[in-house]
Amino acid sequence: MSLLQNIRLMPHFAATLSARRLIRTTAVSAKSQSGRYKITPKGDRPLTYEMANPPHLIAHRKAWNSWNTSNLEGELRPSQTMLEDEFIRRFMTGTWHGLVLSEVIIKRQHNHVRIAAILRRGITPRKMYFLIGYCEELLAYWLQCPVTLELQTTEDRKDVIFKYI
């Protein structure tokens, strides 16, 4: 008889047991980790100013890497602008191979595209002027708008390091 009573109570016991098992007692799993760099034990990882600021400080300490208004409501080409920005970044890092020390910043103002970056002085000024004209002409042809490069040069890679972590 006691076995039959235990079988009848079994579904109620199983339901309460499973409800208890759904409660989690671990740390918060929704913690934001993107855009943050891990601290190394030796503290020898160099970070630029752009990399040193976490994502939640964009617009407080630093600006966005792309300035455009195509993401506003009612605009016609937000996805094309994003693809063009990615193409511009890859084209710049490929053309100025090994010379780009910072992120490529793209600023769109009306029909004008301005591209800013920090480069290392690893080539002669004659080649640098040629590459500036080459990039401006090709990008202006592909994007169908005027393009201006705003480049700054520095002697050493260590000049763009903001801090070590």
Backbone torsions as a table, in degrees:
resi	resn	phi	psi	omega
1	MET	NA	-39.1	-178.7
2	SER	-67.9	-29.4	177.0
3	LEU	-65.6	-40.1	177.7
4	LEU	-66.0	-38.3	177.7
5	GLN	-65.5	-39.2	179.2
6	ASN	-66.0	-36.8	178.7
7	ILE	-67.7	-38.4	178.4
8	ARG	-67.6	-33.6	-179.6
9	LEU	-82.1	-12.2	-175.2
10	MET	-60.3	-45.4	179.9
11	PRO	-61.7	-39.5	178.3
12	HIS	-64.5	-41.5	-179.7
13	PHE	-66.3	-41.6	179.7
14	ALA	-65.5	-38.5	179.3
15	ALA	-66.4	-41.8	179.6
16	THR	-71.1	-34.3	178.6
17	LEU	-67.0	-42.7	180.0
18	SER	-69.0	-31.4	177.7
19	ALA	-68.0	-34.5	177.9
20	ARG	-70.4	-32.2	-177.9
21	ARG	-76.0	-13.7	179.8
22	LEU	-80.6	-13.0	179.7
23	ILE	-79.9	128.0	179.8
24	ARG	-98.4	140.2	179.3
25	THR	-119.4	17.3	-179.9
26	THR	-87.2	176.4	178.6
27	ALA	-67.3	168.1	-178.1
28	VAL	-62.9	127.5	-178.7
29	SER	-96.0	-3.1	-179.5
30	ALA	-96.6	24.0	-178.8
31	LYS	-72.0	133.1	-177.8
32	SER	-80.4	124.5	-178.7
33	GLN	-119.8	-11.7	-174.8
34	SER	-71.4	143.1	177.3
35	GLY	78.8	6.2	178.3
36	ARG	-112.5	142.8	-178.3
37	TYR	-105.1	139.1	-179.7
38	LYS	-72.7	142.9	177.6
39	ILE	-78.4	129.6	179.5
40	THR	-84.7	153.5	-179.6
41	PRO	-61.3	-35.5	-179.2
42	LYS	-87.3	-13.7	-177.7
43	GLY	68.1	39.0	-175.4
44	ASP	-113.3	12.9	177.8
45	ARG	-86.9	118.7	180.0
46	PRO	-80.6	140.2	176.7
47	LEU	-126.3	138.6	172.3
48	THR	-80.6	175.7	-180.0
49	TYR	-62.8	-39.7	179.4
50	GLU	-63.6	-39.3	-177.9
51	MET	-77.8	-26.7	-174.3
52	ALA	-74.3	-23.5	-179.5
53	ASN	-92.9	127.1	-180.0
54	PRO	-69.5	164.2	-174.5
55	PRO	-60.5	-30.8	-177.2
56	HIS	-73.8	-6.8	177.6
57	LEU	-100.2	7.3	174.3
58	ILE	-64.6	135.8	-177.2
59	ALA	81.8	-7.5	173.6
60	HIS	-103.4	-52.1	179.0
61	ARG	-105.2	-31.1	-177.9
62	LYS	-137.8	173.6	-177.7
63	ALA	-107.3	177.3	177.8
64	TRP	-77.3	157.3	178.6
65	ASN	-81.4	-14.0	175.4
66	SER	-132.5	128.7	176.7
67	TRP	-111.6	111.5	175.3
68	ASN	-156.6	164.5	-179.2
69	THR	-113.3	14.3	-177.6
70	SER	-77.2	-9.9	178.5
71	ASN	-88.2	-0.5	178.2
72	LEU	-72.2	159.4	-178.5
73	GLU	-64.3	132.6	178.1
74	GLY	91.5	-5.9	178.5
75	GLU	-75.8	157.0	-168.0
76	LEU	-93.7	-22.0	-169.7
77	ARG	-138.3	55.1	179.7
78	PRO	-67.9	-37.2	-178.3
79	SER	-72.9	-36.0	177.9
80	GLN	-65.2	-38.0	179.8
81	THR	-64.7	-41.6	179.0
82	MET	-63.9	-42.7	178.2
83	LEU	-65.8	-39.5	176.9
84	GLU	-63.5	-41.3	178.4
85	ASP	-62.1	-42.0	178.1
86	GLU	-66.0	-40.8	177.1
87	PHE	-61.8	-43.6	179.8
88	ILE	-61.4	-44.4	-179.8
89	ARG	-62.4	-43.8	179.4
90	ARG	-68.9	-37.7	178.5
91	PHE	-64.6	-42.7	-179.9
92	MET	-65.7	-46.1	-179.4
93	THR	-68.9	-27.6	176.2
94	GLY	-77.7	-38.8	179.8
95	THR	-71.3	-44.2	179.0
96	TRP	-97.4	56.4	-171.2
97	HIS	-59.8	120.8	177.9
98	GLY	77.1	1.9	-177.4
99	LEU	-105.9	-20.4	-177.5
100	VAL	-77.9	118.0	-177.1
101	LEU	-100.4	-18.4	-177.4
102	SER	-123.5	-176.9	174.5
103	GLU	-73.3	151.7	176.3
104	VAL	-86.8	117.6	-178.1
105	ILE	-97.8	128.8	-177.8
106	ILE	-115.7	123.5	179.5
107	LYS	-119.6	121.4	178.2
108	ARG	-107.1	124.6	177.4
109	GLN	-130.5	109.2	-175.7
110	HIS	57.2	-111.8	-178.6
111	ASN	-106.8	16.8	-174.7
112	HIS	-115.4	134.6	177.7
113	VAL	-113.5	124.0	176.5
114	ARG	-112.8	132.4	-177.2
115	ILE	-119.9	125.2	-178.4
116	ALA	-119.3	143.1	177.3
117	ALA	-162.2	162.5	173.8
118	ILE	-109.6	127.3	-177.6
119	LEU	-115.4	157.2	173.9
120	ARG	-91.4	143.2	179.7
121	ARG	-80.4	78.2	-177.7
122	GLY	-110.0	-3.5	-179.7
123	ILE	-130.7	166.8	-179.2
124	THR	-71.1	155.0	178.3
125	PRO	-58.9	-33.1	179.3
126	ARG	-62.6	-44.7	177.5
127	LYS	-66.9	-36.5	-179.3
128	MET	-64.7	-45.1	178.2
129	TYR	-63.7	-37.7	176.7
130	PHE	-62.2	-46.3	-178.6
131	LEU	-66.2	-33.7	176.7
132	ILE	-63.2	-48.7	178.4
133	GLY	-63.9	-39.9	178.6
134	TYR	-60.3	-48.5	-179.3
135	CYS	-64.8	-45.6	-178.1
136	GLU	-62.4	-43.7	-178.0
137	GLU	-67.3	-47.6	-178.5
138	LEU	-66.5	-43.4	179.8
139	LEU	-66.4	-37.7	177.9
140	ALA	-64.7	-37.2	178.2
141	TYR	-68.6	-44.4	-177.4
142	TRP	-71.6	-39.5	-176.4
143	LEU	-88.7	-10.7	179.6
144	GLN	59.0	41.3	175.4
145	CYS	-158.5	159.0	179.0
146	PRO	-65.1	139.0	-179.4
147	VAL	-125.5	134.8	177.1
148	THR	-126.4	131.6	175.1
149	LEU	-95.5	130.7	176.1
150	GLU	-117.1	89.2	-173.7
151	LEU	-106.0	141.9	172.3
152	GLN	-119.4	146.7	-179.0
153	THR	-117.4	154.2	177.2
154	THR	-142.7	156.3	-177.2
155	GLU	-72.3	-43.9	-168.7
156	ASP	-128.3	152.5	176.4
157	ARG	-62.9	-30.1	-176.6
158	LYS	-68.7	-15.0	-179.7
159	ASP	-71.2	-22.7	-179.1
160	VAL	-96.5	-0.9	-179.8
161	ILE	-76.8	125.2	-179.0
162	PHE	-89.2	-45.6	177.3
163	LYS	-161.1	166.3	176.4
164	TYR	-110.1	140.3	174.3
165	ILE	-126.6	NA	NA
